[in-house]
Amino acid sequence: MSRTWIKLYTEILGDVKVGTLTDRQFRTLIICFLMAGQKDYKGLIGNTEQITWAMPHRQTKYVLEDLVALSKVKIVSKTARGWLLINFEKRQARPPSKQAAAEAMRKRNVRRMSAADKVRTRRMSAVRPHAVRKVSAPQKQKQKQKDQEHPLTTFGEGPAALPGPEGCG
C-alpha cells in the first residue's frame, strides 16, 4: 500500500550533507523521497530508469550523476534491487498503537525515575486500590466505641473536646 504523504523533517535545512547538494541534486533527492513513499517498501526507490521516468527532464545521464552524488554523502545506496534511501524507513515509521505508545511512555518514565521513586512505585503497585476492605456493621460499631473511648480524637463531645468559636477568647 503506498503512502499518500511522507514526513519531511525541517532539520534538512541545516543538514551539512544536504547543504552540499546542487539544486538539481536536491530536487532529485526530494523526488526520491516521494518515490520511496509511493512504493512504501523500506526506502527502496527503484532502478535508475524508473527514477529517470519520474524526473521532469527525463535524462538518465543527469539522474545517474545525481544518484552518485547522493550516494557519496550516504543518503542513498545502490543495491541489487535498485537504489535505496538509507534512513527512509526509520524516519517514516508509522506511529505505534495507543497501547504500545502508552507502554513505551511508562518504560521511558521508569528509566527517568530516581531510585527512591522506583521503590515507591513498586510499593504502590503492590497495593491494589480496587480491593477496598469491606467493613461489617459490628466492626463499625467497635470503631465508634474506640473513638468515644479516646476523646482526643473526637470533636465536639466530652470534656477533652476542642473548644468551638464561642470558647475561644
C-alpha positions, 0 to 999 in steps of 0.5 A: 500500500503506498503512502499518500504523504511522507514526513519531511523533517525541517532539520534538512535545512541545516543538514551539512550533507544536504547543504552540499547538494546542487539544486538539481541534486536536491530536487532529485533527492526530494523526488526520491523521497516521494518515490520511496513513499509511493512504493512504501517498501523500506526506502527502496526507490527503484532502478535508475530508469524508473527514477529517470521516468519520474524526473521532469527532464527525463535524462538518465545521464543527469539522474545517474550523476545525481544518484552518485552524488547522493550516494557519496554523502550516504543518503542513498545506496545502490543495491541489487534491487535498485537504489535505496534511501538509507534512513527512509524507513526509520524516519517514516515509521508509522506511529505505534498503537495507543497501547504500545505508545502508552507502554513505551511512555511508562518504560521511558518514565521508569528509566527517568525515575530516581531510585527512591521513586522506583521503590515507591512505585513498586510499593504502590503497585503492590497495593491494589486500590480496587480491593477496598476492605469491606467493613461489617456493621459490628466492626463499625460499631467497635470503631465508634466505641474506640473513638468515644473511648479516646476523646482526643480524637473526637470533636465536639463531645466530652470534656477533652473536646476542642473548644468551638468559636464561642470558647475561644477568647 
